[in-house]
Amino acid sequence: MPIYPPRSETIKKEEQLTKRKEALQGAIRKEFTLAKIKPLIEKFRLAQISLLKAQIHLLQDKNFAKKVDNRKASTIESKMKMWESMSSQDILSIITKSI
């Protein structure tokens, strides 16, 4: 029997995404070279996709209990495809705007 109950929310993934975003914003503020920023961009992208996958997994669990709206799942999947297809420059411009 596990010590901790399974999570029913995406809190851990949200925290990971926040940490990745803060690290990327810090690198941009300190004006690191693009070679040093690119790995941080990829980590941010992967954290974003991981959060979206966790949200889909949560919806699938609710679907098992017959409480899900398929439009939400398709919206999340389209966001995931968008993040997968974004270039590093696009992500960099999005993060730069939020600073």
C-alpha positions, 0 to 999 in steps of 0.5 A: 500500500502506498504511503501517499494517496495518488494525486488527483490534480496536476499540482506537481506538473504546474510547479515544474512548469513554473520553475522552468519558466522562472529559469528561462526568464532569469536567463533572458534577463541576464542576457545569456547567449542563445546557445545557453538559452535553447536547452532551457527553452526545450525544458520549458516546452517539455514541462508545458507538454507534460502538464497538458498530458497530465490534464488529459490523463485527469480527464480520462480518469473522469471519463471513466466515471462518465463525467468528462466533456470531450471538447476539453480533451480536444482543446488540450490535445490541440494545445499540445500539438501547438507546443510541439510544433512551436519553434524555439524563437516563438517560445522565446518571444512568448516568454520575453513578452511576459517579462 
